[in-house]
């Protein structure tokens, strides 16, 4: 996501709002040239503890699923 130059924070009044709006529009149209910065939102992948917790929770919440999985483990 590209962010624009915050003119409204630097220039007071109507002119700052207009320049900020123009800056946002141009940053959306041509972000590699006219954006001030890029914001990247990252989410970590689940670790072993989270996966074990989720699998235990699923077995408790769904005993039928747990029985099915246990049967599949026993079949050769």
N, C-alpha and C positions, 0 to 999 in steps of 0.2 A: 504494500500500500504506500503510495507516495503522499508526502505532505507538502504543503505550499509554504511560501514565505509569509509569516504572520504580520502583514502590514498593519492590521488593525491594532496590534499591540504597540507599534512604534509611532504611527501617525494617528493623531486624534481626529475624531469627528467622522463626517460622511466620506471624506476622501480616503481615510484608512479602510473603511468598510468596502468601498468600491474597489480599491487596489487589492484588498484581501480576496474579494470575490473573483476578480480577474486572475489573480495568482492561482487560486484553487482550480479554476477552469483550465488554465494553461497547463498546470501540473497534471491534470487528468488527461488532457489531450496528448501531451508529449512529456511523459514523466522522466525519461532519461536525460532530457535537456533542461527542463524547467522546474523540477521538484527540488525542494530544499533538502529533504532526507527521505529515506525509505524506512518504514516500520515493518518488521517481520515478527509475526506471532508464531512462536514455537511451542509445541507440547512434547514432553518427554515420552518415550515409549515405556510401556509398563515393564517393571522389573520382575524378577522371580517371585518376590514376596507378594506383589499385587496379583500375579497370575495364580499363585497358590491360594491366596485369599478368595479370589473370584471362583476358582474351581470348588473350594470347600463351601462357599456360599451357595453355589448352584446345586450342589448335592443336598444341602440342607433344605433349600427352598423347593427343589423338585426331586422328591424321593423316587419318583417313577423314572426320571432320567438317570439317577444314580443306579437303580436296579438294571436298567437297560445297559448302561456302561459296564457294570460288573459282569453281566452275562456275556457281553462282547469280549471282555478280557479273558473269560474262561474258554471261549470257543477257539479251537486250534486253527 
